[in-house]
Amino acid sequence: MNRKKRIYLAGPLFSHAELEYNCKLRDSLLKKGFSVFLPQEDAEDTTNERERQNQECIFKKCVGGMDGSDLVVAVLDGVDVDSGTAWEIGYAYAKEKPVIGLRTDFRSLSDGIVNLMVEMSIIDLARDEEELLKILEKFR
C-alpha cells in the first residue's frame, strides 16, 4: 500500500485571516489524500507558544517537518513573500524537495510575479486552490 505523500504547508501565520486560510487549505489537501504538516499547529507556532517555549524549539519542529515532507506548498500572497516562507522555500530547494507556489494575490512586481529567487525555486505556480489541487494530482 502506498503511503500518503506529506506536504509541508508554508505561509504567513500572523493574522487571524492567515491562520484561517492555512487551515482551510490544509483541509482541502487532506480531502485529496495528502498528509499535511501545518506549522501553526504541528510546530505550535503561536503567540502563546512563542512566549512559553524558546524560538529554537519551534524552529527545530519546523525543520523536522520540512525534512519529513515530500513536497512543499508555499502561499506567496502579499506585497512580498513572507520572510519565513521565503526561507522555507530556499531550504526545500536546497534539499531538492519540489515546491509548488500558490499566489491568489493579483498584484505583481514590475519584472515578475514574485521575487526572482523565489520564483526560480518553485516548480509550478497556482493562482487558486482549484489549480493547486490539479497540479498536486501528479504527486499522489
C-alpha positions in Angstrom: 0.0 0.0 0.0 1.3 3.4 -0.9 1.8 5.9 1.9 0.3 9.3 1.7 2.5 12.0 0.4 3.3 14.5 3.1 3.0 18.2 2.3 4.7 21.0 4.3 2.3 24.0 4.1 4.5 27.1 4.2 2.9 30.5 4.5 2.3 33.5 6.8 0.6 32.8 10.1 0.4 36.0 11.9 -3.2 37.3 11.4 -6.5 35.6 12.1 -7.2 35.6 8.4 -3.9 33.9 7.6 -4.4 31.3 10.2 -7.9 30.5 9.0 -6.8 30.4 5.3 -4.0 28.0 6.2 -6.5 25.7 8.0 -8.9 25.9 5.0 -6.1 25.0 2.6 -4.9 22.2 4.9 -8.4 20.7 5.0 -8.5 20.8 1.1 -5.2 18.9 0.9 -6.3 16.3 3.5 -9.5 15.7 1.5 -7.3 15.0 -1.6 -5.5 12.3 0.3 -2.3 14.1 1.4 -0.8 14.2 4.9 -0.1 17.8 5.9 2.4 19.4 8.3 0.9 22.8 9.3 3.5 24.8 11.3 0.9 26.8 13.2 -0.4 23.6 14.7 2.3 20.9 14.3 5.1 23.2 15.5 2.8 25.1 17.8 3.9 28.3 16.3 1.5 30.7 18.0 2.0 33.8 20.1 1.3 31.9 23.3 3.8 29.2 22.4 6.5 31.8 21.4 6.2 33.2 24.9 6.2 29.8 26.6 8.9 27.9 24.6 12.0 29.3 23.1 12.0 30.0 19.4 14.7 27.4 18.8 12.1 24.7 19.7 9.6 26.0 17.1 12.4 26.3 14.6 13.5 22.7 15.1 10.0 21.4 14.8 9.5 23.2 11.5 12.8 22.0 10.1 11.9 18.5 11.2 8.5 18.9 9.4 10.3 20.0 6.2 12.7 17.1 6.4 9.8 14.7 6.8 7.8 16.1 3.9 7.8 15.0 0.3 7.0 18.4 -1.1 6.1 22.0 -0.1 3.2 24.1 -0.9 4.0 27.8 -0.3 1.5 30.6 0.0 3.0 33.5 -1.8 0.3 36.2 -1.3 1.1 39.7 -0.1 3.1 42.6 -1.5 6.2 40.5 -0.9 6.6 36.9 0.1 6.6 36.3 3.9 10.2 36.1 5.0 9.7 32.8 6.9 8.0 31.3 3.8 10.9 32.5 1.6 13.4 30.7 4.0 11.3 27.5 3.8 11.3 27.7 0.0 15.1 28.1 0.0 15.5 25.2 2.4 13.3 22.9 0.4 15.1 23.9 -2.8 18.4 23.0 -1.2 17.0 19.7 -0.1 15.7 19.1 -3.6 12.1 18.9 -2.5 9.6 20.2 -5.0 7.9 23.5 -4.1 4.6 24.5 -5.6 3.7 28.1 -5.1 0.1 29.4 -4.5 -0.5 33.1 -5.3 -4.1 34.2 -5.2 -3.0 37.8 -4.9 -3.4 39.7 -8.2 -0.6 42.1 -7.5 2.7 41.5 -9.2 6.2 43.0 -9.3 7.2 45.1 -12.3 9.6 42.3 -13.5 7.8 39.1 -12.3 5.1 37.5 -10.2 7.2 37.4 -7.0 10.8 37.8 -6.1 13.1 36.3 -8.7 14.9 33.9 -6.2 11.5 32.6 -5.0 10.1 32.3 -8.5 13.0 30.3 -9.7 12.9 28.0 -6.7 9.3 26.7 -7.4 8.4 24.1 -9.9 4.9 25.4 -10.5 2.6 28.3 -9.6 -1.1 28.0 -9.0 -3.4 31.1 -9.0 -6.1 29.5 -6.9 -6.9 26.4 -4.8 -8.5 24.5 -7.7 -5.4 24.9 -9.8 -3.2 23.9 -6.9 -5.2 20.7 -6.4 -4.8 19.9 -10.2 -1.1 20.4 -10.0 -0.8 18.2 -6.9 -2.5 15.3 -8.7 0.8 14.2 -10.2 2.3 13.9 -6.7 -0.3 11.5 -5.2 
